[in-house]
Amino acid sequence: MPLISKVGRGHTKVRITLFLITGVLWLGVGIHLFPVWFSFISSIKSTWELLRIPPTLWPEAPILRPYIALFHPERLPHATGLFPAWVYLKNSFILCGGVIALQIPITALAAYSVSKLHTPTLSRLLFLFFISTLLIPYQISFIPLFLLLKNFPFAFKSIPNIPFTNIPFPHYNFLNTYWAVIFPALFSGFNFLLLKGHFDSIPDSLINAARLDGASEVGIFSRIILPLSKPVFAVVAYFTFSGVWNQFMWPLVVLTEEKMLPFSIYMYRLQMWMAGSEEQLGLLEHEWSLGWNVIMAAAILQSIPVFIAFIIFREQLMKGIKLRGFK
């Protein structure tokens, strides 16, 4: 439904109002897109032109050396230990895929059971239990999670011994593996809140009718709940993907091997390279040297998968905004 009906758009005051509203909206679009534009043009500028004052709105001589250098780190002076960018991109996609493949089914089944399978009293208690995870600051769980992943299944600094022996209990170290990032993200209280809010809006009559027809709970969930919940699952999948893709602190703690780092940590490594590179002392004298344009190129690569994910889920995301669970 339009903001102003077509009947009243012929009046002068209405036209002026629409013009002002449209102008403000386009101004907002321009303000939001300007950082993206600035990052892109900075990534194809030479370092000499990038540091020029006043800055140019389009490079005089566009170059692709910064993007090539990301995939050929030997072209970055003093950048020791860096792998090609595709290694870090691969790690990020593996982490995002693992979290999405495990977190969404686990969280969705928990939300469905609380919404439709338990008595009101038990559902209320379980709901409070799951939502209480949102009240715990993420930083508080760093040390317990780190110890748990290091000495799984014991969240202790040292492994206890089997009683009456000097043999420690069997344990496993998940650090420097993809599971160190995936396991702590197997459940999301925020996604649980979204999913349960949507499942509550589905009429119980549909589920009871399916039960009378002999459908199992798994069949009801897969044949009735899932088709009716595509928008909210798109919202949850997009939020999960963007959250894991941009995650920084936890991978920095549990992943120390260079070949295991995601792209977000690679951005940090590039900034450390910028801070320590001896070549930066003479940037203005070297027109084709590599510097901040490489970091801008990496920022563009960092944002492309999130943008593609938004395009893929765009239609369902727009529908999901109208859902009760997303209000």
Backbone hydrogen bonds, N-H to C=O, Kabsch-Sander energy under -0.5 kcal/mol:
donor,donor_aa,acceptor,acceptor_aa,energy
8,G,5,S,-0.5
9,R,6,K,-0.7
10,G,7,V,-0.6
11,H,8,G,-1.0
15,R,11,H,-2.1
16,I,12,T,-2.4
17,T,13,K,-2.3
18,L,14,V,-2.7
19,F,15,R,-2.5
20,L,16,I,-2.4
21,I,17,T,-2.6
22,T,18,L,-2.7
23,G,19,F,-2.4
24,V,20,L,-2.4
25,L,21,I,-2.3
26,W,22,T,-2.6
27,L,23,G,-2.1
28,G,24,V,-2.2
29,V,25,L,-2.2
30,G,26,W,-2.5
31,I,27,L,-2.4
32,H,28,G,-2.0
33,L,29,V,-2.1
34,F,30,G,-1.6
37,W,33,L,-2.4
38,F,34,F,-3.0
39,S,35,P,-2.3
40,F,36,V,-2.2
41,I,37,W,-2.6
42,S,38,F,-1.9
43,S,39,S,-1.5
44,I,40,F,-0.8
45,K,42,S,-0.9
47,T,289,S,-0.9
48,W,287,E,-1.0
50,L,46,S,-2.5
51,L,47,T,-1.6
52,R,49,E,-1.2
63,I,44,I,-2.1
68,I,64,L,-2.3
69,A,65,R,-2.7
70,L,66,P,-1.1
71,F,67,Y,-0.9
71,F,68,I,-0.6
72,H,68,I,-0.7
75,R,72,H,-2.4
76,L,73,P,-1.8
79,A,76,L,-1.6
80,T,78,H,-1.3
85,A,70,L,-1.7
87,V,84,P,-1.6
88,Y,84,P,-0.8
89,L,85,A,-2.3
90,K,86,W,-2.4
91,N,87,V,-1.9
92,S,88,Y,-2.1
93,F,89,L,-2.4
94,I,90,K,-2.3
95,L,91,N,-2.4
96,C,92,S,-2.6
97,G,93,F,-2.7
98,G,94,I,-2.6
99,V,95,L,-2.3
100,I,96,C,-2.5
101,A,97,G,-2.5
102,L,98,G,-1.4
103,Q,99,V,-3.2
104,I,99,V,-0.5
104,I,100,I,-1.1
106,I,102,L,-1.7
107,T,103,Q,-3.0
108,A,104,I,-2.7
109,L,105,P,-2.5
110,A,106,I,-2.0
111,A,107,T,-2.4
112,Y,108,A,-2.6
113,S,109,L,-2.4
114,V,110,A,-2.1
115,S,111,A,-2.0
116,K,112,Y,-2.8
117,L,112,Y,-0.5
117,L,113,S,-1.6
118,H,113,S,-0.8
123,S,119,T,-3.1
124,R,120,P,-2.1
125,L,121,T,-2.0
126,L,122,L,-2.8
127,F,123,S,-2.5
128,L,124,R,-2.2
129,F,125,L,-2.0
130,F,126,L,-2.6
131,I,127,F,-2.6
132,S,128,L,-1.6
133,T,130,F,-1.1
134,L,131,I,-2.0
135,L,132,S,-1.3
136,I,133,T,-0.7
140,I,137,P,-1.0
141,S,137,P,-0.8
141,S,138,Y,-0.6
142,F,139,Q,-1.1
145,L,141,S,-2.4
146,F,142,F,-2.5
147,L,143,I,-2.6
148,L,144,P,-2.4
149,L,145,L,-2.5
150,K,146,F,-1.8
151,N,147,L,-2.5
152,F,172,Y,-1.4
154,F,151,N,-3.3
155,A,153,P,-0.5
156,F,154,F,-0.7
162,I,167,I,-3.5
165,T,162,I,-1.9
169,F,160,P,-2.4
172,Y,152,F,-2.2
174,F,149,L,-3.4
174,F,172,Y,-0.7
176,N,254,V,-2.2
177,T,174,F,-1.0
180,A,174,F,-0.5
180,A,177,T,-1.1
181,V,178,Y,-1.4
182,I,178,Y,-1.9
183,F,179,W,-2.5
185,A,182,I,-1.2
186,L,183,F,-1.7
192,F,188,S,-2.1
193,L,189,G,-1.9
194,L,190,F,-1.9
195,L,191,N,-2.7
196,K,192,F,-2.6
197,G,193,L,-1.8
198,H,194,L,-1.6
199,F,195,L,-2.7
200,D,196,K,-2.3
201,S,197,G,-0.6
201,S,198,H,-0.9
202,I,198,H,-0.5
202,I,199,F,-1.1
206,L,203,P,-0.8
207,I,203,P,-0.8
208,N,204,D,-2.8
209,A,205,S,-2.2
210,A,206,L,-1.7
211,R,207,I,-2.1
212,L,208,N,-2.1
213,D,209,A,-1.4
214,G,211,R,-1.4
215,A,210,A,-2.5
220,I,216,S,-2.6
221,F,217,E,-2.3
222,S,218,V,-2.3
223,R,219,G,-2.6
224,I,220,I,-2.0
225,I,220,I,-2.0
226,L,221,F,-2.2
228,L,224,I,-1.3
229,S,225,I,-0.6
229,S,226,L,-1.2
230,K,227,P,-0.6
233,F,229,S,-2.2
234,A,230,K,-2.1
235,V,231,P,-2.1
236,V,232,V,-2.4
237,A,233,F,-2.7
238,Y,234,A,-2.4
239,F,235,V,-2.5
240,T,236,V,-2.5
241,F,237,A,-2.6
242,S,238,Y,-2.6
243,G,239,F,-2.2
244,V,240,T,-2.5
245,W,241,F,-2.7
246,N,242,S,-1.7
247,Q,244,V,-0.8
252,L,248,F,-1.8
253,V,249,M,-1.3
253,V,250,W,-0.6
254,V,250,W,-2.2
255,L,251,P,-2.0
256,T,254,V,-0.6
260,M,257,E,-1.6
261,L,258,E,-1.2
263,F,88,Y,-0.7
266,Y,262,P,-1.5
267,M,263,F,-1.8
268,Y,264,S,-1.1
269,R,265,I,-2.4
270,L,266,Y,-2.2
271,Q,267,M,-1.8
272,M,268,Y,-2.1
273,W,269,R,-2.1
274,M,270,L,-2.2
275,A,271,Q,-2.1
276,G,272,M,-1.6
277,S,273,W,-1.3
280,Q,277,S,-0.9
281,L,278,E,-1.3
282,G,279,E,-2.0
283,L,280,Q,-1.1
285,E,282,G,-0.7
286,H,282,G,-0.9
286,H,283,L,-0.9
287,E,285,E,-0.7
289,S,286,H,-1.2
294,V,291,G,-1.2
295,I,291,G,-1.0
296,M,292,W,-2.3
297,A,293,N,-1.9
298,A,294,V,-2.2
299,A,295,I,-2.1
300,I,296,M,-1.9
301,L,297,A,-2.1
302,Q,298,A,-2.3
303,S,299,A,-1.5
304,I,300,I,-1.4
307,F,303,S,-2.0
308,I,304,I,-2.6
309,A,305,P,-2.5
310,F,306,V,-1.9
311,I,307,F,-2.1
312,I,308,I,-2.4
313,F,309,A,-2.3
314,R,310,F,-0.5
314,R,311,I,-0.6
317,L,313,F,-2.9
318,M,314,R,-2.3
319,K,315,E,-1.5
320,G,316,Q,-2.4
321,I,317,L,-1.3
322,K,319,K,-1.1
323,L,320,G,-1.2
326,F,323,L,-1.2
327,K,324,R,-1.2
